[in-house]
Amino acid sequence: MSEALRQVHLGCGVTILEDYLNLDIDPPPGGIWCDFEDRAAVNKVLKEHCPEGVDRYLASHVLEHITNLMPLLEMLWEHANDGCELEIHVPHGASDDAWEDPTHVRPWFAHTPLYFQQAAYWRASPPDGYSADWAYVNLTYVLHEGRIRPGFSDLAAMDEAIARDRNVVREMLIKLRAVKPARERLQELQDHPTVSADWRV
């Protein structure tokens, strides 16, 4: 494993990506074992294999399985270089996909990543002294097959349908960016993502 790796694939499953540190609780050949619920284990693996810091994380359908999410995000941030991208793929919380898998421990919605930035805690202390700061850059909704209707001609109409109905959105593709040093906990520093939709059927 190269000492110069700066990209990390979290929860790689059976997919090994070239030029990435591929981590999983049950890794295939070419992957590295890591228990994402164990902050010390995450720290040890990243320190050993990414000594120059991380420029990009990919977490595809893994974070919805994590019970202790905030400590993991904090540890990832600690090893991230300033501007590091964290790309997250998760099922939308109003989708059956979010609830049918018994190993999913939490639903995700469009506003969930807002709580990964320090500005979210401008009027209340962060959980367990959470100190990471991830800017919320982009959100892409991936629609369920067959759910595109004439009324979905724009994002406003789609947002209304998402709030009203289940199974409009199958998946959310989220991009966050590590901000270092962390920003102050001020309401005016809250950032919101650019929102788009994947209209494939």
Residue frames as a rotation matrix with the C-alpha (Angstrom) as fourth column:
MET 1
0.585 0.811 0.000 0.00
0.811 -0.585 0.000 0.00
0.000 0.000 -1.000 0.00
SER 2
-0.096 -0.660 0.745 1.49
0.621 -0.625 -0.473 3.32
0.778 0.418 0.470 -1.08
GLU 3
-0.396 -0.150 -0.906 2.47
0.871 -0.372 -0.320 5.78
-0.289 -0.916 0.278 1.64
ALA 4
-0.984 -0.104 -0.142 1.35
0.052 -0.943 0.329 8.61
-0.168 0.316 0.934 -0.67
LEU 5
-0.439 0.885 0.155 -2.34
0.783 0.292 0.550 7.68
0.441 0.363 -0.821 -0.80
ARG 6
-0.980 0.154 -0.125 -4.60
-0.075 -0.870 -0.487 10.71
-0.184 -0.468 0.864 -0.35
GLN 7
-0.279 0.930 -0.238 -7.93
-0.821 -0.102 0.562 9.20
0.498 0.352 0.792 -1.37
VAL 8
-0.925 0.003 0.381 -9.99
-0.272 0.696 -0.665 6.93
-0.267 -0.718 -0.642 0.87
HIS 9
-0.356 0.816 -0.455 -12.87
-0.436 0.285 0.853 4.63
0.826 0.502 0.255 -0.08
LEU 10
-0.724 0.157 0.672 -14.97
-0.661 0.122 -0.740 4.09
-0.198 -0.980 0.015 3.06
GLY 11
0.037 0.763 0.645 -17.01
-0.336 0.618 -0.711 0.90
-0.941 -0.190 0.279 3.14
CYS 12
-0.535 -0.388 -0.750 -15.57
-0.796 -0.065 0.601 -0.43
-0.282 0.919 -0.275 -0.10
GLY 13
0.585 0.731 0.351 -17.51
-0.568 0.679 -0.465 -3.71
-0.578 0.072 0.813 0.05
VAL 14
0.454 -0.397 0.797 -16.34
0.542 0.833 0.106 -5.83
-0.707 0.384 0.594 -2.88
THR 15
0.860 -0.070 0.505 -15.27
0.414 -0.482 -0.772 -2.79
0.297 0.874 -0.386 -4.95
ILE 16
0.199 -0.882 -0.428 -11.57
0.696 -0.180 0.695 -1.99
-0.690 -0.436 0.578 -4.85
LEU 17
0.988 0.134 0.081 -10.76
0.155 -0.744 -0.650 1.40
-0.027 0.655 -0.755 -6.38
GLU 18
0.225 -0.957 0.181 -7.31
0.909 0.139 -0.394 2.05
0.352 0.253 0.901 -7.80
ASP 19
-0.528 -0.594 0.606 -5.29
0.311 -0.800 -0.514 4.81
0.790 -0.083 0.607 -6.10
TYR 20
0.301 0.642 0.705 -7.61
-0.625 -0.426 0.654 4.69
0.720 -0.638 0.273 -3.07
LEU 21
-0.922 -0.315 0.225 -7.17
-0.367 0.527 -0.767 3.31
0.123 -0.790 -0.601 0.42
ASN 22
-0.146 0.904 -0.402 -10.07
-0.423 0.311 0.851 0.83
0.894 0.294 0.337 0.39
LEU 23
-0.900 -0.177 0.398 -11.51
-0.425 0.155 -0.892 0.27
0.096 -0.972 -0.215 3.88
ASP 24
0.090 0.959 -0.267 -14.22
-0.564 0.270 0.781 -2.05
0.821 0.080 0.565 5.14
ILE 25
0.165 0.066 0.984 -15.21
-0.949 0.283 0.140 -4.07
-0.270 -0.957 0.109 8.19
ASP 26
0.372 -0.051 0.927 -15.01
0.110 0.994 0.010 -7.17
-0.922 0.098 0.375 5.97
PRO 27
0.232 -0.306 -0.923 -12.64
-0.780 -0.625 0.012 -6.18
-0.581 0.718 -0.383 3.16
PRO 28
0.994 0.011 0.113 -11.93
0.065 0.762 -0.644 -8.20
-0.093 0.647 0.756 0.02
PRO 29
0.207 -0.970 0.128 -8.35
0.898 0.241 0.369 -8.87
-0.389 0.038 0.920 -1.13
GLY 30
-0.369 -0.426 0.826 -6.66
0.724 -0.689 -0.031 -5.52
0.582 0.587 0.563 -1.64
GLY 31
0.420 0.591 0.688 -8.71
-0.071 -0.735 0.675 -3.83
0.905 -0.332 -0.267 1.06
ILE 32
-0.762 -0.646 0.047 -7.86
-0.023 -0.046 -0.999 -2.94
0.647 -0.762 0.020 4.66
TRP 33
-0.042 0.739 -0.672 -9.90
0.863 0.366 0.349 -3.83
0.504 -0.565 -0.653 7.74
CYS 34
-0.932 -0.174 0.317 -11.39
-0.021 -0.850 -0.527 -0.90
0.361 -0.498 0.789 9.62
ASP 35
-0.215 0.865 -0.454 -14.22
0.972 0.235 -0.013 -0.66
0.095 -0.444 -0.891 12.13
PHE 36
-0.446 0.051 0.894 -15.84
0.312 -0.927 0.209 2.73
0.839 0.372 0.398 11.47
GLU 37
0.704 0.709 0.041 -17.53
0.156 -0.210 0.965 2.65
0.693 -0.673 -0.259 14.87
ASP 38
0.603 -0.596 -0.531 -14.10
0.751 0.198 0.631 2.62
-0.271 -0.778 0.566 16.56
ARG 39
0.982 -0.180 -0.054 -12.51
-0.188 -0.952 -0.243 6.08
-0.008 0.248 -0.969 16.50
ALA 40
0.293 -0.933 0.210 -9.11
-0.542 0.019 0.840 4.70
-0.787 -0.360 -0.500 17.51
ALA 41
0.060 -0.222 0.973 -9.18
0.554 0.818 0.153 2.13
-0.830 0.530 0.172 14.70
VAL 42
0.825 0.286 0.488 -10.02
0.565 -0.443 -0.696 4.80
0.017 0.850 -0.527 12.11
ASN 43
0.832 -0.548 -0.092 -7.27
-0.504 -0.814 0.290 7.04
-0.234 -0.195 -0.953 13.44
LYS 44
0.120 -0.827 0.549 -4.69
-0.186 0.525 0.831 4.22
-0.975 -0.202 -0.090 13.32
VAL 45
0.232 0.018 0.973 -5.48
0.802 0.562 -0.202 3.21
-0.551 0.827 0.116 9.75
LEU 46
0.915 0.164 0.370 -5.53
0.362 -0.739 -0.569 6.76
0.180 0.654 -0.735 8.36
LYS 47
0.703 -0.711 -0.016 -2.38
-0.552 -0.559 0.619 7.73
-0.449 -0.426 -0.785 10.23
GLU 48
0.034 -0.717 0.697 -0.54
0.069 0.697 0.714 4.68
-0.997 0.024 0.073 8.90
HIS 49
-0.087 -0.003 0.996 -1.70
0.876 0.476 0.078 4.77
-0.475 0.879 -0.038 5.27
CYS 50
0.499 0.287 0.818 -2.36
0.680 -0.715 -0.164 8.48
0.538 0.638 -0.551 4.65
PRO 51
0.015 -0.569 -0.822 0.49
0.950 -0.248 0.188 10.26
-0.311 -0.784 0.537 6.47
GLU 52
-0.914 -0.372 0.165 0.22
0.407 -0.839 0.361 13.30
0.004 0.397 0.918 4.19
GLY 53
-0.543 0.797 -0.266 -3.48
-0.341 -0.499 -0.797 13.75
-0.768 -0.342 0.542 4.90
VAL 54
-0.374 0.552 0.745 -6.55
0.761 0.642 -0.094 13.00
-0.530 0.532 -0.660 2.80
ASP 55
-0.931 0.043 -0.362 -7.74
-0.233 -0.835 0.499 14.99
-0.280 0.549 0.788 -0.23
ARG 56
-0.283 0.871 -0.401 -10.87
-0.838 -0.022 0.545 12.95
0.466 0.490 0.737 -0.98
TYR 57
-0.787 0.206 0.581 -13.18
-0.220 0.787 -0.576 10.52
-0.576 -0.581 -0.575 0.78
LEU 58
-0.450 0.736 -0.507 -15.83
-0.619 0.152 0.770 8.42
0.644 0.660 0.387 -0.95
ALA 59
-0.871 0.282 0.402 -18.55
-0.212 0.522 -0.826 6.96
-0.443 -0.805 -0.395 1.29
SER 60
-0.513 0.680 -0.524 -21.09
-0.709 0.009 0.705 5.18
0.484 0.734 0.477 -0.89
HIS 61
0.444 0.854 -0.270 -23.94
-0.472 0.479 0.740 3.56
0.762 -0.201 0.616 1.04
VAL 62
-0.274 -0.556 -0.785 -22.00
0.521 0.600 -0.607 3.13
0.808 -0.575 0.126 4.24
LEU 63
-0.900 -0.218 0.379 -22.80
-0.146 -0.667 -0.730 6.06
0.412 -0.712 0.568 6.56
GLU 64
0.038 0.978 0.207 -26.44
-0.798 -0.095 0.595 5.06
0.602 -0.188 0.776 7.00
HIS 65
0.482 0.050 -0.875 -25.04
0.227 0.957 0.179 1.96
0.846 -0.285 0.450 8.76
ILE 66
-0.537 -0.839 -0.091 -22.98
0.363 -0.133 -0.922 3.92
0.762 -0.528 0.376 11.32
THR 67
0.403 0.681 -0.612 -24.38
0.839 -0.007 0.544 4.32
0.366 -0.733 -0.574 14.84
ASN 68
0.375 -0.377 -0.847 -21.75
0.557 -0.639 0.531 6.75
-0.741 -0.671 -0.030 16.14
LEU 69
0.583 -0.032 0.812 -21.67
0.795 -0.186 -0.578 9.02
0.170 0.982 -0.083 13.11
MET 70
0.961 -0.143 0.236 -20.37
-0.153 -0.988 0.022 12.29
0.230 -0.057 -0.971 14.58
PRO 71
0.486 -0.847 0.215 -17.14
-0.282 0.081 0.956 10.82
-0.827 -0.525 -0.199 16.04
LEU 72
0.175 -0.401 0.899 -16.42
0.798 0.593 0.110 9.24
-0.577 0.698 0.424 12.64
LEU 73
0.716 0.147 0.683 -16.97
0.592 -0.646 -0.482 12.51
0.370 0.749 -0.549 10.78
GLU 74
0.905 -0.418 0.071 -14.75
-0.383 -0.733 0.562 14.28
-0.183 -0.536 -0.824 13.29
MET 75
0.260 -0.849 0.460 -11.95
0.096 0.497 0.862 11.74
-0.961 -0.180 0.211 12.82
LEU 76
0.322 -0.097 0.942 -12.21
0.934 0.198 -0.298 11.94
-0.158 0.975 0.154 9.03
TRP 77
0.923 0.077 0.378 -11.99
0.159 -0.969 -0.191 15.73
0.351 0.236 -0.906 9.30
GLU 78
0.728 -0.685 0.037 -8.93
-0.287 -0.255 0.923 15.54
-0.623 -0.683 -0.383 11.53
HIS 79
-0.087 -0.771 0.631 -7.08
0.433 0.541 0.721 13.58
-0.897 0.336 0.287 8.82
ALA 80
0.599 0.390 0.699 -8.47
0.794 -0.177 -0.582 15.70
-0.103 0.904 -0.415 5.97
ASN 81
-0.698 -0.715 0.034 -6.42
0.700 -0.672 0.242 18.37
-0.150 0.193 0.970 4.26
ASP 82
-0.349 0.570 -0.744 -8.07
-0.066 -0.806 -0.588 21.77
-0.935 -0.156 0.319 3.95
GLY 83
-0.190 0.386 -0.903 -10.55
-0.944 -0.323 0.061 21.58
-0.268 0.864 0.426 1.07
CYS 84
-0.971 -0.162 0.175 -10.78
-0.133 0.977 0.166 17.77
-0.198 0.138 -0.970 1.20
GLU 85
-0.307 0.896 -0.320 -13.94
-0.855 -0.112 0.506 16.53
0.418 0.429 0.801 -0.51
LEU 86
-0.825 0.214 0.522 -16.25
-0.145 0.814 -0.562 14.07
-0.546 -0.540 -0.641 1.20
GLU 87
-0.513 0.658 -0.552 -18.64
-0.740 -0.014 0.672 12.47
0.435 0.753 0.494 -1.29
ILE 88
-0.767 0.355 0.535 -21.56
-0.264 0.585 -0.766 10.66
-0.585 -0.729 -0.355 0.32
HIS 89
-0.541 0.690 -0.481 -24.19
-0.469 0.227 0.853 8.45
0.698 0.687 0.201 -1.30
VAL 90
-0.931 0.311 0.191 -27.14
-0.040 0.434 -0.900 7.54
-0.363 -0.845 -0.392 0.94
PRO 91
-0.471 0.854 0.219 -30.78
0.766 0.274 0.581 6.52
0.436 0.442 -0.784 0.45
HIS 92
-0.583 0.375 0.721 -33.26
-0.375 -0.911 0.170 9.35
0.721 -0.171 0.672 1.01
GLY 93
-0.970 0.104 0.221 -35.05
-0.185 0.281 -0.942 9.05
-0.160 -0.954 -0.253 4.34
ALA 94
-0.077 0.997 -0.026 -38.51
-0.685 -0.072 -0.725 9.08
-0.724 -0.038 0.689 2.71
SER 95
-0.042 -0.023 -0.999 -37.56
-0.877 0.479 0.026 6.14
0.478 0.877 -0.040 0.50
ASP 96
0.927 0.370 0.059 -38.30
-0.362 0.843 0.399 2.50
0.098 -0.391 0.915 1.22
ASP 97
0.432 -0.845 -0.317 -34.61
0.222 0.440 -0.870 1.88
0.874 0.305 0.378 0.52
ALA 98
-0.290 -0.567 0.771 -33.77
-0.570 -0.545 -0.615 3.73
0.769 -0.618 -0.165 3.75
TRP 99
-0.030 0.437 0.899 -35.94
-0.996 0.063 -0.064 1.50
-0.085 -0.897 0.433 5.92
GLU 100
0.803 0.463 -0.375 -36.09
-0.523 0.849 -0.071 -1.98
0.286 0.253 0.924 4.40
ASP 101
0.080 -0.858 -0.507 -32.47
0.062 0.512 -0.857 -2.85
0.995 0.037 0.094 5.16
PRO 102
0.883 0.357 -0.305 -32.36
0.293 0.087 0.952 -3.83
0.366 -0.930 -0.028 8.86
THR 103
0.085 -0.921 -0.381 -28.69
0.994 0.054 0.093 -2.82
-0.065 -0.387 0.920 9.06
HIS 104
-0.277 -0.095 0.956 -29.56
0.322 -0.947 -0.001 0.83
0.905 0.307 0.293 8.37
VAL 105
-0.370 0.058 -0.927 -29.50
0.928 0.062 -0.366 2.68
0.036 -0.996 -0.076 11.69
ARG 106
-0.288 0.272 -0.918 -30.55
0.261 -0.900 -0.349 6.20
-0.921 -0.341 0.188 10.64
PRO 107
0.492 0.466 0.735 -32.49
0.855 -0.102 -0.508 7.94
-0.162 0.879 -0.448 7.86
TRP 108
-0.647 -0.688 -0.329 -30.86
0.545 -0.718 0.433 10.81
-0.534 0.101 0.839 5.97
PHE 109
0.589 0.788 0.180 -32.65
0.734 -0.429 -0.526 13.88
-0.337 0.442 -0.832 4.65
ALA 110
0.482 -0.383 0.788 -31.53
0.569 -0.547 -0.614 16.96
0.666 0.745 -0.045 2.73
HIS 111
0.626 -0.185 0.757 -30.78
-0.466 -0.867 0.173 18.90
0.625 -0.462 -0.630 5.91
THR 112
0.941 -0.259 -0.219 -28.87
0.338 0.676 0.655 16.15
-0.022 -0.690 0.724 7.72
PRO 113
0.146 -0.981 0.124 -25.41
0.927 0.092 -0.362 17.31
0.344 0.168 0.924 6.49
LEU 114
0.400 0.024 0.916 -26.07
-0.051 -0.997 0.049 20.84
0.915 -0.067 -0.398 7.76
TYR 115
0.954 0.058 0.293 -25.25
-0.293 -0.014 0.956 19.51
0.059 -0.998 0.003 11.24
PHE 116
0.591 -0.807 0.007 -21.74
0.806 0.590 0.038 18.54
-0.035 -0.017 0.999 10.19
GLN 117
-0.093 -0.582 0.808 -20.67
0.439 -0.752 -0.492 22.22
0.894 0.309 0.326 10.10
GLN 118
-0.734 -0.291 -0.613 -19.84
0.673 -0.196 -0.713 24.29
0.087 -0.937 0.340 13.17
ALA 119
-0.902 0.375 0.212 -22.32
-0.352 -0.926 0.139 27.03
0.248 0.051 0.967 12.29
ALA 120
-0.148 0.882 -0.447 -25.19
0.083 0.462 0.883 24.61
0.986 0.094 -0.141 12.95
TYR 121
0.087 0.095 -0.992 -24.42
0.929 0.353 0.115 24.99
0.361 -0.931 -0.057 16.65
TRP 122
-0.571 -0.293 0.767 -24.78
0.183 -0.956 -0.229 28.73
0.800 0.010 0.600 16.91
ARG 123
-0.030 0.615 0.788 -27.48
-0.774 -0.513 0.371 28.37
0.632 -0.599 0.492 19.61
ALA 124
0.897 0.250 0.365 -26.68
-0.430 0.690 0.582 24.98
-0.107 -0.679 0.726 21.15
SER 125
-0.030 -0.971 0.238 -23.51
-0.804 0.165 0.572 23.11
-0.594 -0.175 -0.785 21.99
PRO 126
0.032 -0.014 -0.999 -22.43
-0.832 0.553 -0.034 20.43
0.553 0.833 0.006 19.50
PRO 127
0.928 0.371 -0.022 -22.83
-0.306 0.796 0.521 16.79
0.212 -0.477 0.853 20.54
ASP 128
0.780 -0.621 -0.078 -19.90
0.560 0.636 0.532 15.47
-0.280 -0.458 0.843 22.59
GLY 129
0.300 -0.695 -0.654 -17.80
-0.062 -0.698 0.713 18.52
-0.952 -0.173 -0.253 21.79
TYR 130
0.462 -0.057 0.885 -17.91
0.819 0.410 -0.401 17.84
-0.340 0.910 0.236 18.04
SER 131
0.175 -0.534 -0.827 -15.23
0.054 -0.834 0.549 20.06
-0.983 -0.141 -0.117 16.49
ALA 132
-0.556 -0.392 0.733 -15.20
0.699 0.255 0.668 19.20
-0.449 0.884 0.132 12.76
ASP 133
0.002 0.535 -0.845 -16.36
-0.269 -0.814 -0.515 21.64
-0.963 0.228 0.142 10.11
TRP 134
-0.647 -0.088 0.758 -17.67
0.623 0.512 0.591 20.28
-0.440 0.855 -0.276 6.80
ALA 135
-0.577 0.443 -0.686 -19.08
-0.564 -0.824 -0.058 22.84
-0.591 0.354 0.725 4.37
TYR 136
-0.005 0.694 0.720 -22.21
0.416 0.656 -0.630 21.60
-0.910 0.296 -0.292 2.58
VAL 137
-0.725 -0.497 -0.478 -21.40
-0.198 -0.514 0.835 22.12
-0.660 0.700 0.274 -1.11
ASN 138
-0.584 0.441 -0.681 -23.77
-0.759 0.002 0.651 20.14
0.289 0.897 0.334 -3.30
LEU 139
-0.442 0.541 0.716 -26.85
-0.217 0.710 -0.670 17.92
-0.871 -0.451 -0.197 -3.12
THR 140
-0.666 0.274 -0.694 -28.14
-0.696 0.104 0.710 15.86
0.267 0.956 0.121 -6.04
TYR 141
-0.007 0.755 0.655 -31.47
-0.630 0.506 -0.590 14.03
-0.777 -0.417 0.472 -5.78
VAL 142
-0.929 -0.153 -0.338 -31.64
-0.357 0.614 0.704 10.76
0.100 0.774 -0.625 -7.73
LEU 143
-0.145 0.984 0.101 -35.30
-0.979 -0.129 -0.158 10.09
-0.143 -0.122 0.982 -8.50
HIS 144
-0.308 0.185 0.933 -36.99
-0.115 0.966 -0.230 6.71
-0.944 -0.179 -0.277 -8.30
GLU 145
-0.996 -0.010 0.086 -37.69
0.081 0.245 0.966 5.07
-0.031 0.969 -0.243 -11.64
GLY 146
-0.436 0.885 0.162 -41.12
0.727 0.240 0.643 5.96
0.531 0.398 -0.748 -12.92
ARG 147
0.013 0.463 -0.886 -41.62
0.902 -0.387 -0.189 8.85
-0.431 -0.797 -0.423 -10.51
ILE 148
-0.901 -0.311 -0.303 -41.00
0.154 -0.881 0.448 11.63
-0.407 0.357 0.841 -13.02
ARG 149
0.031 0.972 0.232 -44.29
0.916 0.066 -0.396 13.35
-0.401 0.225 -0.888 -13.79
PRO 150
0.140 0.052 0.989 -45.23
0.731 -0.679 -0.068 16.48
0.668 0.732 -0.133 -15.75
GLY 151
0.936 0.301 0.185 -45.34
0.098 -0.725 0.682 18.43
0.339 -0.620 -0.708 -12.49
PHE 152
0.573 -0.797 -0.194 -41.64
0.514 0.164 0.842 17.72
-0.639 -0.582 0.503 -11.93
SER 153
0.714 -0.250 0.654 -40.56
0.573 -0.329 -0.750 20.33
0.403 0.910 -0.092 -14.43
ASP 154
0.148 -0.700 0.698 -38.47
-0.315 -0.703 -0.638 22.21
0.937 -0.125 -0.325 -11.87
LEU 155
-0.682 -0.552 -0.481 -36.82
0.251 0.440 -0.862 21.79
0.687 -0.708 -0.162 -8.47
ALA 156
-0.749 0.462 0.476 -39.54
-0.663 -0.549 -0.509 23.73
0.027 -0.696 0.717 -6.64
ALA 157
0.302 0.898 -0.318 -42.20
-0.869 0.397 0.296 21.28
0.392 0.187 0.901 -7.81
MET 158
0.069 -0.361 -0.930 -39.97
0.043 0.932 -0.359 18.37
0.997 -0.015 0.080 -6.93
ASP 159
-0.891 -0.425 0.158 -39.29
-0.101 -0.153 -0.983 19.73
0.442 -0.892 0.094 -3.43
GLU 160
-0.280 0.881 0.382 -43.04
-0.960 -0.264 -0.096 19.98
0.017 -0.393 0.919 -2.85
ALA 161
0.511 0.462 -0.725 -43.51
-0.533 0.832 0.155 16.37
0.675 0.307 0.671 -3.95
ILE 162
-0.372 -0.740 -0.561 -40.63
0.110 0.565 -0.818 15.17
0.922 -0.366 -0.129 -1.74
ALA 163
-0.878 0.059 0.475 -42.22
-0.458 -0.385 -0.801 16.82
0.136 -0.921 0.365 1.31
ARG 164
-0.032 0.994 0.103 -45.60
-0.996 -0.023 -0.087 15.29
-0.084 -0.105 0.991 0.52
ASP 165
0.814 0.407 -0.414 -44.91
-0.517 0.832 -0.201 11.79
0.263 0.378 0.888 -0.83
ARG 166
0.334 -0.701 0.630 -42.72
-0.307 0.551 0.776 8.79
-0.891 -0.452 -0.031 -0.15
ASN 167
0.039 -0.431 0.902 -40.36
0.583 0.742 0.330 7.24
-0.811 0.513 0.280 -2.70
VAL 168
0.976 0.137 -0.169 -39.91
-0.038 -0.657 -0.753 10.32
-0.214 0.742 -0.636 -4.84
VAL 169
0.338 -0.935 -0.110 -36.15
-0.883 -0.274 -0.382 10.31
0.326 0.226 -0.918 -4.28
ARG 170
0.840 -0.108 -0.532 -34.24
0.136 0.991 0.014 7.05
0.526 -0.084 0.847 -4.23
GLU 171
0.257 -0.892 -0.372 -30.80
0.966 0.241 0.088 8.37
0.011 -0.382 0.924 -3.34
MET 172
0.989 -0.081 -0.125 -28.96
-0.072 -0.995 0.075 11.54
-0.130 -0.065 -0.989 -2.35
LEU 173
0.287 -0.944 0.162 -25.49
0.870 0.186 -0.456 12.35
0.400 0.271 0.875 -3.65
ILE 174
0.982 0.092 -0.165 -23.87
0.174 -0.781 0.600 14.78
-0.074 -0.618 -0.783 -1.22
LYS 175
0.159 -0.967 0.198 -20.61
0.663 -0.044 -0.747 16.68
0.731 0.250 0.635 -1.48
LEU 176
0.959 0.016 -0.283 -18.99
0.245 -0.550 0.798 18.23
-0.143 -0.835 -0.532 1.57
ARG 177
0.351 -0.881 0.316 -15.71
0.223 -0.249 -0.942 20.12
0.909 0.401 0.109 1.88
ALA 178
0.316 -0.335 -0.888 -13.38
0.948 0.151 0.280 20.18
0.040 -0.930 0.365 4.90
VAL 179
0.622 -0.111 0.775 -12.85
0.003 -0.990 -0.144 23.69
0.783 0.092 -0.616 6.25
LYS 180
0.466 -0.567 -0.679 -9.66
0.884 0.279 0.374 24.20
-0.023 -0.775 0.632 8.25
PRO 181
-0.998 0.023 -0.061 -9.36
0.065 0.320 -0.945 25.79
-0.002 -0.947 -0.321 10.65
ALA 182
-0.326 0.943 -0.064 -12.95
0.936 0.332 0.115 25.27
0.130 -0.022 -0.991 11.71
ARG 183
-0.432 0.265 0.862 -15.18
0.123 -0.929 0.348 28.33
0.893 0.257 0.369 11.43
GLU 184
-0.947 0.159 0.279 -16.83
-0.317 -0.332 -0.888 30.05
-0.049 -0.930 0.365 14.37
ARG 185
-0.609 0.793 -0.020 -20.27
0.791 0.605 -0.095 28.95
-0.063 -0.074 -0.995 15.52
LEU 186
-0.706 0.344 -0.619 -22.12
-0.214 -0.937 -0.277 31.86
-0.675 -0.063 0.735 13.97
GLN 187
0.170 0.896 0.410 -25.53
0.305 0.347 -0.887 31.65
-0.937 0.276 -0.214 12.33
GLU 188
0.676 0.129 -0.726 -24.45
-0.512 -0.626 -0.588 33.84
-0.530 0.769 -0.357 9.41
LEU 189
-0.381 -0.886 -0.263 -21.71
-0.864 0.241 0.441 31.33
-0.328 0.396 -0.858 8.53
GLN 190
0.002 0.450 0.893 -24.18
0.008 0.893 -0.450 28.54
-1.000 0.008 -0.002 7.80
ASP 191
-0.673 -0.200 -0.712 -23.86
-0.688 -0.182 0.702 27.32
-0.270 0.963 -0.015 4.26
HIS 192
0.285 0.828 0.483 -26.46
-0.298 0.556 -0.776 25.56
-0.911 0.077 0.405 2.13
PRO 193
-0.455 -0.603 0.655 -25.83
0.343 0.560 0.754 23.34
-0.821 0.568 -0.048 -0.87
THR 194
-0.508 0.297 -0.808 -26.44
-0.849 -0.334 0.410 23.88
-0.148 0.894 0.422 -4.54
VAL 195
-0.193 0.550 0.813 -29.34
-0.168 0.797 -0.580 21.51
-0.967 -0.249 -0.061 -5.27
SER 196
-0.457 0.088 -0.885 -29.85
-0.889 -0.009 0.458 19.61
0.032 0.996 0.082 -8.49
ALA 197
0.361 0.648 0.671 -31.70
-0.548 0.730 -0.409 16.52
-0.754 -0.220 0.619 -9.68
ASP 198
-0.868 -0.496 -0.023 -30.73
-0.353 0.584 0.731 13.44
-0.350 0.643 -0.682 -11.62
TRP 199
-0.036 0.967 -0.251 -33.71
-0.870 -0.155 -0.469 13.00
-0.493 0.201 0.847 -13.92
ARG 200
-0.789 -0.288 -0.543 -32.81
-0.548 0.731 0.407 9.54
0.280 0.619 -0.734 -15.18
VAL 201
0.334 0.889 0.312 -35.59
-0.934 0.356 -0.016 6.94
-0.125 -0.286 0.950 -15.31
